[in-house]
Amino acid sequence: MNSEETRLETFRDWPSNAPVSAVRIAKAGFYSTKEGLTVECFACHIRIREWNYGDQVMAKHKNANPSCPFVLDPATSGNVPIIPQVVSLPSSSVNLNYKDESVRLTSFRNWPIPHIVTPESLASAGFYYYDSGDNTKCAYCNGIMTSWLPEDDPDKEHKRHFPNCPYVISTISPRLLDRLPRDNSLTNVDLVANENLDALGVNAHKIPKKPSCATLESRLRTFNTWPSELIQTPEDLAQAGFYYEGIGDQVRCFHCDGGLRHWDPEDDPWTEHARWFPLCSFVKIVKGQDFIVSCSKAQVDNGMEKLSNFKPKNTRRFRVTEAELEEYMSSEVVLTALNIGLSIDRVKRALREKLEQTGSNFARADTLVLATVNLQIDEEGRSEIESECTDNYNDFMFKSTNHMTSEDSSPTPSEDIPIASIPDTSKKVSLEEENRILKEQRLCKVCMDSEVGVVFLPCGHFATCVNCAPNLQDCPVCRTTIKATVRTFLA
């Protein structure tokens, strides 16, 4: 399938009303798999099945697999383009100096398709015209280009097919680099269609394929029957955008609908998500394009074999199962803390965090109470909640002290309660209120839980966290349709 002509033959049954023409797709290295609109690259075997009107095929190929040999250099990838019959130049033009742009431009006097690509743009890109069809030739590298399409940019096509051309290196490449900054007339919508914007961190916005699993909690609920012997935990998989399909170890992304299975012990959910589905908007906005590129460049074994030279980061020191957690919840330390009326859910969360970080339970009930109190203060961030938590803590301290006094009037120093760690409620109300306002300003306007981290284009509002942004179609502030997003970090 390295021959463009052979690839084009596979599109005999391609729908005439398809968003993208077969000629453009074959030219970009793909052939039809005969499975709907799914196509496959002959060089890297990446598959693309979703097409929209206005798609730039080569840009989608580059985003799907930046390390594809065809994307990097079509001339050395084994690709055999469709070469037109070489037409002899008129004898009068043999001695013309086609390295002069004005001379090249005069060769286009009989150019048949000025409405598709203009003679001026072709001459500027180094091409002159054969008096046949739409055949053009570079005056510097003798590269032949034909079958011009409306969306073709002569500069980009010249560089893509003949990257070692002296004219490309000296003139076209610098011009392409300067084009975007110099064009101040581009709107935000125009910028989204530019194939180089991934490198700038601007991502075209799409809504999720399965909105019912758009939240972390909804995805976690699907893992009730997840095999407990697997290293990958429901929390890690749900964080990476996956929900469980209830079959074996098969999961699917709520946003891009990409499915994965056959998990190996060393597989990291985020890495596998980025490597197999690099166009997923959820991965782009949460992890960033640099992370996706690094995953795409990793060596891949045959078929569905996993990464052999990439080790996932250990996010926890200890893994805690639900059965282990329930066993600890019935311990004397936990029951003592629950007797003062603390939320069982927060106590359970505080216990889980302690077990995951240290592998052991709280040694004393007062430290568990304090951890639960701090957890509630962190969640609510309000002075009245802090006061309520402090009352609970002091109530426990009073009961605990009386209990110790009745049993032993001389407690050892190790049994003393750490008074310095009791939450301080002596701050001025004005400072607490100011802190609360500042904190709320940095919170996501949708979930009111995580910190804001995404800017919407074209409206420019900075309003949601990375987890909520992929689920929205309109800006929650001004209701403007979201065309693109930019991942942002507060410094």
MARTORNU-894748 format. One record per residue (C-alpha): y, x, z; residue in three letters. Coordinates in steps of 0.5 Angstrom, whole numbers. Each point is the difference from the previous one (the first is absolute). Last residue first. Example, Ala and Ser with C-alpha at 12.3 -4.5 7.8 and 13.67 -1.06 7.14 Angstrom:
       Y       X       Z    aa
      -2      27      14   Ser
      -7      -2       2   Ala
***
This chain:
       Y       X       Z    aa
      61       3      78   Ala
      -2      -7      -2   Leu
      -5       1      -6   Phe
       0      -4      -6   Thr
      -5      -2      -5   Arg
       3      -3      -6   Val
      -1      -7      -3   Thr
       0      -3      -7   Ala
       2      -7      -4   Lys
       0      -4       7   Ile
       3      -7      -2   Thr
       6      -1       4   Thr
      -1      -5       6   Arg
       6       3       4   Cys
      -3       3       6   Val
      -7      -1      -1   Pro
       0       3      -7   Cys
      -5      -4      -4   Asp
      -7       1      -2   Gln
      -2       3       6   Leu
      -7       2       2   Asn
       1       8      -2   Pro
       6       0       5   Ala
      -4      -2       6   Cys
      -4       6       2   Asn
       6       5      -2   Val
       4      -3       5   Cys
       6      -5      -2   Thr
       8      -1      -1   Ala
       3       6      -4   Phe
       4      -4      -5   His
       2       3      -7   Gly
       0      -6      -4   Cys
      -3       3      -6   Pro
      -4       2       3   Leu
      -3       0       7   Phe
       0       5       5   Val
      -6       2       4   Val
      -1       3       7   Gly
       2      -5       6   Val
      -4       1       6   Glu
      -6      -4       2   Ser
       0      -6       5   Asp
       5      -6      -3   Met
      -5      -2      -5   Cys
       5      -2      -5   Val
       7       3       2   Lys
      -4       7       1   Cys
       3       3       6   Leu
       6       5       0   Arg
       5      -5       1   Gln
      -4      -2       6   Glu
       0       6       3   Lys
       7       1       0   Leu
       1      -7       3   Ile
      -4       2       6   Arg
       3       7       1   Asn
       7      -4       1   Glu
      -3      -5       4   Glu
      -3       5       5   Glu
       6       4       0   Leu
       4      -6       2   Ser
      -5      -2       5   Val
       1       6       4   Lys
      -6       4       1   Lys
      -3      -1       7   Ser
      -6      -3      -3   Thr
      -4       7       1   Asp
      -8      -1      -2   Pro
      -4       3       6   Ile
      -2       7      -2   Ser
       4       3       5   Ala
      -4      -4       5   Ile
      -7       3      -1   Pro
      -4      -3       5   Ile
      -3       4       5   Asp
      -8       0       0   Glu
       0       8      -2   Ser
       4       1       6   Pro
      -5      -2       4   Thr
       1      -7       4   Pro
       1       0       7   Ser
      -1      -8       3   Ser
      -6      -1      -4   Asp
      -4      -6      -1   Glu
       6      -5       2   Ser
       5       5      -3   Thr
      -3       0      -6   Met
       0      -7      -1   His
       7      -1       2   Asn
       2       6      -5   Thr
      -4      -4      -6   Ser
       3      -6       2   Lys
       7       2       0   Phe
      -1       5      -6   Met
      -3      -6      -4   Phe
       6      -4       1   Asp
       4       6      -2   Asn
      -3       0      -6   Tyr
       0      -8      -2   Asn
       8       1       2   Asp
       1       6      -4   Thr
      -3      -4      -6   Cys
       4      -6       1   Glu
       6       4       1   Ser
      -2       4      -7   Glu
      -1      -7      -3   Ile
       7      -2       2   Glu
       3       7      -2   Ser
      -3      -2      -7   Arg
      -4       6      -5   Gly
      -5      -5      -1   Glu
      -6       4      -3   Glu
       2       7       4   Asp
       1      -4       6   Ile
      -7      -3       0   Gln
      -3       7      -1   Leu
       4       3       5   Asn
      -3      -6       5   Val
      -7       1      -3   Thr
       0       8       2   Ala
       3      -2       7   Leu
      -5      -4       1   Val
      -6       4      -2   Leu
       3       6       4   Thr
       0      -5       6   Asp
      -7      -1      -1   Ala
      -2       7       1   Arg
      -5       5      -4   Ala
       2      -4      -7   Phe
      -6       1      -4   Asn
      -2       6      -4   Ser
      -1       2      -8   Gly
       7       3       1   Thr
       4      -3      -6   Gln
      -4      -5      -3   Glu
      -2      -2       8   Leu
       7      -1       2   Lys
       3      -4      -6   Glu
      -6      -5       1   Arg
       2      -1       7   Leu
       7      -1      -2   Ala
      -2      -5      -5   Arg
      -5      -3       5   Lys
       5      -1       5   Val
       5      -3      -5   Arg
      -5      -5      -2   Asp
      -2      -2       7   Ile
       8      -1       1   Ser
       1       2       7   Leu
      -1      -5       6   Gly
       0       4       6   Ile
      -8       0       0   Asn
       0       3      -7   Leu
       1       7       3   Ala
      -6      -1       5   Thr
      -4      -2      -5   Leu
       1       6      -4   Val
      -1       5       5   Val
      -6      -4       2   Glu
      -3       1      -7   Ser
      -2      -7      -4   Ser
       5       3      -5   Met
      -4       6      -1   Tyr
      -6      -3      -2   Glu
       4      -5      -5   Glu
       3       7      -3   Leu
      -6       3      -1   Glu
      -3      -6      -4   Ala
       6      -1      -4   Glu
      -1       8      -2   Thr
       5       6       2   Val
       0       6      -5   Arg
       3       6       4   Phe
       5       5      -3   Arg
       4      -4      -4   Arg
       3       1      -7   Thr
      -4       5      -2   Asn
       3       2      -7   Lys
      -5      -1      -6   Pro
      -3       6      -3   Lys
       0       1      -8   Phe
      -4       5      -3   Asn
      -6      -4      -2   Ser
       4      -7      -2   Leu
      -5      -5      -1   Lys
      -5      -2      -5   Glu
       1      -6      -4   Met
      -2       3      -7   Gly
       0       8       0   Asn
       3       4       5   Asp
       8       0       1   Val
       4       6       1   Gln
       7      -2       4   Ala
       6      -1      -5   Lys
       0      -7       1   Ser
       1       0       7   Cys
       6       5       0   Ser
       3      -5      -5   Val
      -1      -6       4   Ile
       3       4       7   Phe
       6       2      -5   Asp
       1      -7      -2   Gln
       1      -3       7   Gly
      -4      -2       6   Lys
       2      -7       1   Val
       4      -2      -6   Ile
      -5       3      -5   Lys
      -6      -2       4   Val
       2      -7       0   Phe
       3       0      -8   Ser
      -7       2      -2   Cys
       0       4      -6   Leu
      -4       6       3   Pro
      -6      -5       1   Phe
      -6       5       0   Trp
       4       6       3   Arg
       5      -4       5   Ala
      -5      -4       3   His
      -5       5       1   Glu
       5       4       3   Thr
       2      -6       5   Trp
      -7      -2       2   Pro
      -2       8       1   Asp
      -7       1      -2   Asp
      -4       6       4   Glu
      -5      -5       3   Pro
      -2      -3      -7   Asp
       2      -7      -2   Trp
      -4      -3      -6   His
       5      -5      -2   Arg
       7      -1      -2   Leu
       4      -6      -4   Gly
       7       0      -3   Gly
       4      -7       1   Asp
       6       4      -1   Cys
       3      -4       6   His
      -5      -2       5   Phe
      -4       6      -1   Cys
      -8      -1      -1   Arg
      -5       2       5   Val
      -8       1      -1   Gln
      -4       2       5   Asp
      -6      -4       0   Gly
       3      -7      -2   Ile
       5      -4       4   Gly
       6       1      -5   Glu
       3       4       6   Tyr
       8       1      -1   Tyr
       3       7      -2   Phe
       8       2       0   Gly
      -1       7       3   Ala
       2      -3       7   Gln
      -6      -5      -1   Ala
      -5       6      -1   Leu
       2       4       6   Asp
       0      -6       4   Glu
      -7      -3      -2   Pro
      -2       7       1   Thr
      -3       5      -5   Gln
      -6       4       4   Ile
      -5      -5      -2   Leu
      -5      -2       5   Glu
       3      -6       2   Ser
      -1      -4      -7   Pro
       6      -5      -1   Trp
      -2      -7       2   Thr
       7      -2       4   Asn
       4       4      -6   Phe
       4      -5      -3   Thr
       4      -1       6   Arg
       3       7       0   Leu
       3      -2      -7   Arg
       3      -6       3   Ser
       3       4       5   Glu
       3       5      -4   Leu
       4      -5      -4   Thr
      -1      -1      -8   Ala
      -7      -3       0   Cys
       2      -7      -2   Ser
       4       3      -5   Pro
      -6       3      -4   Lys
       3       3      -7   Lys
       6       2       4   Pro
       7       0      -3   Ile
       3       5      -5   Lys
       6       5       1   His
       1       6      -5   Ala
       1       6       4   Asn
       6       5       1   Val
      -2       6       4   Gly
       3       5      -5   Leu
      -6       3      -3   Ala
      -3      -7      -1   Asp
       7      -1      -4   Leu
      -2       4      -6   Asn
      -3      -6      -4   Glu
       6      -4      -1   Asn
      -1      -7       1   Ala
       3      -1       7   Val
       6       4      -2   Leu
       2      -6      -5   Asp
       0      -5       5   Val
       4       4       5   Asn
       5       1      -6   Thr
       1       6      -4   Leu
       8       1      -2   Ser
       0       6       4   Asn
      -4       4      -6   Asp
       1       7       2   Arg
      -5       0       6   Pro
      -5      -2      -4   Leu
       1       4      -7   Arg
       0       7       3   Asp
      -7       1       1   Leu
      -2      -3      -7   Leu
       6       4      -3   Arg
      -3       7       4   Pro
      -7      -2      -3   Ser
       3      -1      -7   Ile
       4       6      -2   Thr
      -4       6       2   Ser
      -7      -2       2   Ile
       0      -5      -5   Val
       3       4      -6   Tyr
      -5       6       1   Pro
      -6      -5       0   Cys
      -5       1       6   Asn
       0      -7       2   Pro
      -2      -3      -7   Phe
      -3      -7       1   His
       4      -2       7   Arg
       6       4      -2   Lys
       1      -3      -7   His
      -2      -7       3   Glu
       6       1       5   Lys
       5       2      -4   Asp
      -2      -5      -6   Pro
       0      -6       6   Asp
      -5      -5      -2   Asp
       1      -7       2   Glu
       1      -3      -7   Pro
      -6       3      -3   Leu
      -1       6      -5   Trp
      -6       1      -3   Ser
       1       7      -2   Thr
       1       7       3   Met
      -1       7      -3   Ile
       0       6       3   Gly
       3       6      -4   Asn
       3       4       6   Cys
       7       1      -1   Tyr
       2      -5      -6   Ala
      -4      -6       3   Cys
      -3      -5      -5   Lys
       0      -7      -1   Thr
      -4      -5      -3   Asn
       3      -7       0   Asp
      -3      -2      -7   Gly
       1       5      -5   Ser
       6       4      -2   Asp
      -1       5       5   Tyr
       5       0       6   Tyr
       3       5       4   Tyr
      -1       1       8   Phe
       3       4       5   Gly
       2      -5       5   Ala
       7      -1      -2   Ser
      -3      -1      -7   Ala
      -4      -6       3   Leu
       5      -3       4   Ser
       5       0      -6   Glu
      -5      -3      -4   Pro
      -1      -6       4   Thr
      -7      -3       3   Val
      -2      -7      -1   Ile
       6      -3      -4   His
       1       6      -4   Pro
      -7      -1      -3   Ile
      -1       2      -7   Pro
       4       7       0   Trp
       3       1      -7   Asn
       6       4       2   Arg
      -4       3       5   Phe
       0       7      -3   Ser
       7       0       1   Thr
      -1       0       8   Leu
      -4       7      -1   Arg
       6       3      -3   Val
       5      -2       5   Ser
      -5       3       5   Glu
       0       7      -3   Asp
      -7       2       2   Lys
      -2      -3      -7   Tyr
       3       5      -4   Asn
      -2      -2      -7   Leu
      -4       4      -5   Asn
      -5      -5      -1   Val
       4      -6      -1   Ser
       1       0      -7   Ser
      -7       1      -1   Ser
      -1      -7       3   Pro
      -5       1       6   Leu
      -7       0      -1   Ser
      -3      -6       5   Val
      -5       2       5   Val
      -5      -6       1   Gln
       2      -3       7   Pro
      -3       3       6   Ile
      -3      -5       5   Ile
      -1       4       6   Pro
      -6       4       2   Val
       0       1       8   Asn
      -3       6       3   Gly
       4       1       6   Ser
       4       6      -3   Thr
       5      -4      -4   Ala
       0      -6       4   Pro
       3       5       6   Asp
       1      -3       7   Leu
      -1      -7      -1   Val
      -7       2      -5   Phe
      -2       4       6   Pro
       0      -5       5   Cys
       4       3       6   Ser
       5      -6       1   Pro
      -5      -5       0   Asn
       2      -7       1   Ala
       7       1       0   Asn
      -1       4      -7   Lys
      -4      -5      -3   His
       5      -5       2   Lys
       6       4      -3   Ala
      -4       1      -6   Met
      -1      -7      -1   Val
       7      -2       1   Gln
       0      -7       2   Asp
       5      -5      -3   Gly
      -5      -6       1   Tyr
      -5       1       5   Asn
      -7       3       0   Trp
      -5       0       6   Glu
      -7       3      -2   Arg
       1       8       0   Ile
      -6       4       1   Arg
       0       8       1   Ile
      -5       3      -4   His
       4       7       0   Cys
       0       2      -7   Ala
      -3      -6      -4   Phe
       5      -5       4   Cys
      -3      -7       2   Glu
       2      -7      -2   Val
       0      -6       3   Thr
       3      -6      -3   Leu
      -6      -5       0   Gly
      -6       5       1   Glu
      -1       3      -7   Lys
       1       7       3   Thr
       5       1      -5   Ser
       3       7      -1   Tyr
       5       4       3   Phe
       4       6      -2   Gly
       7      -2       0   Ala
       0      -1      -8   Lys
      -6      -5       1   Ala
       4      -4       5   Ile
       6       0      -5   Arg
      -4      -2      -6   Val
      -4      -5       4   Ala
       7      -4       2   Ser
       2      -2       7   Val
       1      -7       3   Pro
      -6      -2      -4   Ala
       2      -6      -5   Asn
      -5       3      -5   Ser
      -5       0       5   Pro
      -4       7      -1   Trp
      -7      -2      -4   Asp
       1       6      -5   Arg
       2       5       6   Phe
      -5       5      -1   Thr
       2       2      -6   Glu
       6       3       3   Leu
      -4       4       4   Arg
      -3       3      -6   Thr
       6       1      -4   Glu
       3       4       6   Glu
      -5       5       0   Ser
      -2       2       7   Asn
      -5      -6       1   Met
***
